[in-house]
């Protein structure tokens, strides 16, 4: 019976699969729903698929629980009515504003048959499909689920991103992030692969360059506020040599550095400095 099931799966995948769209938005909204056809096997598999996607990608995810909250209690009836038909499932995705739907199907043909379809909401097309035959009492491991997703989703979905928002006090300053020119200020927020560390340099002729380094977390946003000062401008009071010598200051780094007063005072004052301290 297992051999028959596997043969049926090969034919099913061959008939149903098509090429996925090239480089889809790796932060698009994706809905995960479950359709059962007379099988009680693999309980909770759709929730596990959603959880694995949340850990491995930057996709905006609506898992089975979120789908019920957004779509309403009638979602179960809607899924049953679709019977796995891609166009009908795409309409469910459209109602919740999703770009794609992952339909997790469970049925039995001697063994438990697990299928996953990646359905494009706009075109109603099945971008990719995988299938596996499992003993009815088996439980796929986390590694199994991750392997399914690697086959189902495009590789670009597994590149995670964060956002760096750069705000400068001058217009027309050149911005370099990670060694690449990103334009001039004012500049739109930058969506970059994460986690990663990026060197940032903002410069304009006649002004002291602003430099810093940030660690960008996945799915996070970091705001960098840069204040450039004119070269040769008068030093602030805390930059004069006699203030530095008398207070015993420790100065490190560039713009945005914090200066700590190392004196005998019972409390330490702290000043945030923008621009390089020369």
Residue pairs with C-beta under 8 A, 6 or more apart in sequence:
1 109
1 110
1 111
2 110
2 111
2 133
4 109
4 110
5 109
5 110
5 111
5 113
5 133
6 133
8 109
9 113
9 131
9 132
9 133
12 115
12 129
12 131
13 129
13 130
13 131
16 117
16 126
16 129
17 126
17 128
17 129
18 125
18 126
18 127
18 128
19 127
20 118
20 127
20 128
20 154
21 120
21 127
21 154
22 154
23 154
23 156
24 99
24 100
24 154
24 156
24 157
25 99
26 57
26 58
26 59
26 156
26 157
26 159
26 160
26 161
27 58
27 59
27 60
27 161
27 191
28 59
28 60
28 99
28 100
29 59
29 60
29 61
29 62
29 96
29 97
29 98
29 99
29 100
30 53
30 59
30 60
30 61
30 62
30 98
30 99
30 100
30 101
30 102
31 62
31 67
31 92
31 93
31 96
31 98
31 100
31 101
31 102
32 46
32 49
32 50
32 53
32 61
32 62
32 63
32 64
32 67
32 101
32 102
32 104
33 46
33 64
33 67
33 75
33 79
33 89
33 92
33 101
33 102
33 103
33 104
34 45
34 46
34 64
34 79
34 103
34 104
34 105
34 106
35 79
35 80
35 82
35 83
35 84
35 103
35 104
35 105
35 106
36 105
36 106
36 107
37 84
37 105
37 106
37 107
37 108
38 107
38 108
39 106
39 107
39 108
39 112
39 113
39 136
41 106
41 108
41 112
41 134
41 136
41 137
42 106
42 112
42 114
42 134
42 138
42 139
42 140
45 104
45 106
45 114
45 140
45 145
46 63
46 64
46 104
47 63
47 64
47 65
48 140
48 142
48 145
49 102
49 104
49 116
49 145
49 148
49 149
50 61
50 63
50 64
51 63
52 142
52 145
52 146
52 149
53 59
53 61
53 102
53 149
53 153
54 61
54 63
56 146
56 149
56 158
57 153
57 157
57 158
57 160
58 159
58 160
58 161
58 218
58 219
59 157
62 70
62 96
62 98
67 75
67 96
68 75
70 96
71 78
71 92
71 95
71 96
75 92
78 92
79 89
79 92
81 88
82 88
82 89
82 92
84 103
84 105
84 117
86 117
86 119
86 124
86 125
86 126
87 124
89 101
89 103
89 117
89 119
90 101
90 119
90 120
90 121
90 122
90 123
90 124
92 101
93 99
93 100
93 101
93 119
93 121
94 121
98 121
99 120
99 121
99 122
100 118
100 119
100 120
100 121
100 127
101 117
101 118
101 119
101 121
102 116
102 117
102 118
102 119
102 152
103 115
103 116
103 117
103 119
104 114
104 115
104 116
105 113
105 114
105 115
105 116
105 117
106 112
106 113
106 114
107 113
107 115
108 136
109 133
111 133
111 134
111 135
111 136
112 133
112 134
112 135
112 136
112 138
113 131
113 132
113 133
113 134
114 131
114 132
114 133
114 134
114 140
115 129
115 130
115 131
115 132
116 129
116 130
116 131
116 148
116 152
117 126
117 128
117 129
118 126
118 127
118 128
118 129
118 152
118 153
119 125
119 126
119 127
120 126
120 127
128 151
128 152
128 153
129 152
130 148
130 151
130 152
132 148
134 140
140 148
150 158
159 193
160 193
160 194
160 195
160 218
160 219
161 191
161 192
161 193
161 194
161 218
161 219
162 191
162 192
162 194
162 195
162 196
162 216
162 217
162 218
162 219
162 220
162 221
162 222
163 189
163 190
163 191
163 192
163 220
163 221
163 222
164 177
164 189
164 190
164 192
164 198
164 200
164 214
164 216
164 221
164 222
164 224
165 189
165 190
165 221
165 222
165 223
165 224
166 175
166 177
166 185
166 187
166 189
166 190
166 200
166 202
166 223
166 224
166 226
167 186
167 223
167 224
167 225
167 226
168 175
168 185
168 186
168 202
168 210
168 225
168 226
168 227
168 228
169 226
169 227
169 228
170 185
170 204
170 207
170 228
171 184
171 185
171 186
172 184
172 185
172 204
173 184
173 185
173 202
173 203
173 204
173 207
173 226
173 228
174 181
174 183
174 184
174 202
174 203
174 204
175 181
175 182
175 183
175 184
175 185
175 187
175 200
175 201
175 202
176 182
176 199
176 200
176 201
176 202
176 203
177 190
177 192
177 198
177 199
177 200
177 201
178 192
178 196
178 198
178 199
179 199
182 190
185 202
189 221
192 198
192 216
194 216
194 217
194 218
194 219
194 220
195 215
195 216
195 217
195 218
196 215
196 216
197 213
197 214
197 215
197 216
198 213
198 214
198 216
199 211
199 212
199 213
200 210
200 211
200 212
200 213
200 214
200 224
201 209
201 210
201 211
202 209
202 210
202 211
202 226
202 228
203 209
203 210
203 228
204 228
206 230
206 231
207 228
207 229
207 230
207 231
208 228
208 229
208 230
208 231
208 275
208 276
208 278
209 228
209 276
210 226
210 227
210 228
210 254
210 255
210 256
210 274
210 275
210 276
211 254
211 255
211 276
212 224
212 226
212 253
212 254
212 255
212 256
214 222
214 224
216 222
225 256
225 274
226 255
226 256
226 274
227 255
227 274
227 275
228 275
229 274
229 275
235 278
237 243
238 244
238 249
238 259
238 271
238 273
239 277
239 278
243 249
244 251
247 261
247 262
247 263
248 261
248 262
248 263
249 259
249 260
249 261
249 262
250 259
250 260
250 262
251 257
251 259
251 277
254 275
254 276
254 277
255 273
255 274
255 275
255 276
256 272
256 273
256 274
257 273
257 277
258 270
258 271
258 272
258 273
259 270
259 271
259 273
259 277
260 268
260 270
261 268
261 269
261 270
262 268
